[in-house]
């Protein structure tokens, strides 16, 4: 089931439900709550525009198949078919701007392949 989250309280309800699952026992709820709070503050005004999360793609470019997944795809407000690609960086190292640009260009080509009518 997919659900649009419209409040931080609902996000915390989901946190509590997931925390009771065996695979998540031992997760530090305080740290998780802090991370969810940061996520909510950064995204609360745009989350309603979300079209997809973890969008997988495979696209052939120059005889090579590139596969990946995009963290989040949002519809740009006021448009019908224009999107914003969002990639969360959670790694321990900083990505150089030129590498980031190449990655996002591949993501854009991947989205064009999955959704030909999207810009």
ABEGO torsion letter per residue (X at the ends): XBBBBABAAAAAAAAAAAAABAAABGBBAAAAAAAAAAAAAAAAAAAAABABBGBBBBBBBGGBBBBBBBABBBBBBGBAABBBBBBBBABABBBBAAAAAAAAAAAAAAAAAABAABX
